[in-house]
Amino acid sequence: MKQIRQILLSGILLFCIAPAIAQGKKYPVAKKAPVATVKKTAFVSPQLRNFLDITARANVVFNFPKGFKEIPAPDNEDFSFDYAMAIPGEDFEIWFQAKSQKENYAAFLRTIGNKETGLSDPDSLYVGMGTALAIGFTGDQTGFFVRPIPAKYLKRYNADAGRSYLLNLLDLQTTKHYKYGLLITLQKAHTGTILAVCFANEKGPEFYKNIDRASNCIKFKP
């Protein structure tokens, strides 16, 4: 158990505070509308363009990291993600999901005090979303270990809350039969949610080295 806790803590640290980050090409977001824009000279795939629009609405910035390539993100009845990328030649990939909670929070405020139509606080949705995904990837609550992300690390992502889940994955075709995963959830109050899950067949130093390479590619705007 002590070793598992150390592995999970290492994952949090590498994802949240790794200093050696590969710098990718940045795609600026339009200031007058919640739609991302990119330089005309840069090729942007339909999947990336759609993801940049989604992240813009959630007040999230995404910079594609060097050394990765885009791959199709899963979108089926089991798992639905907005964007995915992998390291060529490595058994490692990352899936991303971003959600704006602005409209949900506005609706929540309108229903406060109404017992019949009252809604759950959207700022707590990241907990249920992360747990549901972790169970989907592992089969039950015994297949993962969860820890809250400390506040001093959340600041690097301009987030207010978050959790990390170390996953022992089910043998699934959708996840390409990967054995292990690290799921990170980040929440910015009244604004949005980020989910990122990293996959690998080994959970040793190489796994966390690859996480390091992408650890600063996505964050909330200040």
N, C-alpha and C positions, 0 to 999 in steps of 0.2 A: 504493500500500500504506500509506503514511503517513497519507493521508486516511481510509482504511478503519479503521485502528487508532484514529484520533481519534474517528471516529463511534462505534465500539464502546465506547471509554472513556467518551464522553459519555453513552451509554445506561446504562452501569453506574452512573455518578455520579448521574444523574437518578433511576434506579430505587432506588438505595440511600441517597442522602443528600439528596434534594430537600427543602428546608425549607418550601416553600409548598404544604402538603398540604390538600386540601379535607377537612373533617371531616364524616363521615357519621354516621348513627344507629348506635349500638353495640347489639349483641345479646349480653347476658351469657351465660356458659357455666355450667351447673350444676356445683357443686363436688363433689357426692357421687357423680356418675356421669359417664362420658365421653359425655354427650349434651348438646348445646347447648339452651338455653332462651331465649325471647324474651318481651318484655313482651306481655301480653294485648291491649293497645290497639294494637299495631303489626301491620300486615299482613305476613305472611311467606309467600312463595310456596312451594309444595312443593319446587321446585328449591333455593331458598335454605335451607329447613329441612334438607333432606338434606345440603347442603354444610356447614352449620354442625355437623351431627352428625359428618361426616367430619373436619372440621378439629379438632373437640374431641378426637376419638380420636387425632389426630396431634399434640396439644398446640400447635395453631395457633389464632391469633385472627384473625378476619376482620371488618372494619368496612366496610360498604358506603359508597363514596365519593360525595360530592355531585356532581351533574351527570351521572351515569351512569344507564342503565336496564338492567334484566335482559333478556337474550336467551337463547334455548335453547342449551345447551351441546351440542356434537356428541358423539354416542355411537354409533359405527359400527365396522366392521371396520378402518378406517384410523386414526381418531382417537377417543379416548374421554376426555372431560374432565368434571369435576364441576360447573363453574359457568362462566358467561360473562356479560359485560356490554359495553355499547357507549355511546358518547357520541352522543346524538341530533343529527342534522345533520352529523356528522363521519364521515369514512372512517377509523374507528378503533374497535377492539374488543380485549378481553382475554379469554383463556380460562385457567381455573385447574384445577389438579389437585393434590390433597393426599393423601399416603399415610402411614399409621402404619407404622413399622418395628419397633414394640415386640415383636410376636409373632415376627417374623422374626429379631430379634436374640436373643431367648430361645432359639429353635430353633438358631441359629448357635452359641450358647454350649454347648448340649447336644451338639453334634456335633464340637466342636473335638477334633482328634486322631484322628478316625475317617476313614480314607482312603476308605471305601466310601460313607458317608453325609454326609461333610463338606459344608457349605454355604458359599457366598461371604459375605463380611462385608457385611451390609446397609448399613453406613455408606458403602460405596463404590458402591451401586446408582445413586445420582444421576448418576454419570458415564455409565453405560450407558443410563440412561433418557433423559438429555438428548441424547446422541449419536444414539440411535435415533429420537427425535422430530425432531431436526434433519434427519436423512437423509430421514425421511418427508415433511417439509415441502419439502425442496429437491431430492430425488432422489438425491443422492450427496454425498460428503464434500467436493466442490469448491464446493458451493453455500452454504457458511456459513463464518464465522470465529468461533473460540471463544477465550475468555480466562478464566482463573480470576478470581474476585472477591476482591480483597484483604481481608485479615483485618479491617482497621479499618472496612471497610464492612459486612462480615458481622455485626459486633457490633450494628448498628442493627436487624437482623432476628433477633437472638439465635441466629444460625446458626453452624455450625462450618466449613462448606465451601460452595462454590458456583461455578457457571460461568455465563457469558453467551454467547449465540450470536447473531450477526447473520446473518439469513437472507435469501437471495434466493429467494423462494418459487416453487414450481411453479404453473402456471396451473390451479388446482383449483376445482371447484364447491364442495367442502366448506369451503374457506377463502374462498369468495365472490370468488375471483379477485384477492385482495389480492396486491400485488407484494413487500412487504417485511415482515419480522417480527423481533422481538427476543425471544428465549427466555431466561428466567432460571431457573436451578435453585438451590435452597437446601437444605442438609442439616443437620439437628441430630443429633448422634451418639446412637445407641441409641434415637432417638425418632421421627423422621419426615422426609418429603421434601415440598418445595413446588416446583411447576412453574408458571410463568406465561408465557404467550406473547402479545405485543402485535402487532397487525396494522395496516398502513397502506399507502397507495398512494404515499406520499412519505416519505422518510427525512430530511427537513430539520428545521428548528427546530420546526415545528408537531407533528411526530411526538413529539419529546421533551418538548414542552410538555404534550401529552396524557398521556404516561407520568408526568410530574410530578404530574398531577392524581390519579393512582391509586397513586403509588409507596409509600405507607405504609398501604395498606388491608389488608395481610396480613403476618403475621410469626409467629414461634414465641413461645410464652410464655417468660418469663425462666427 
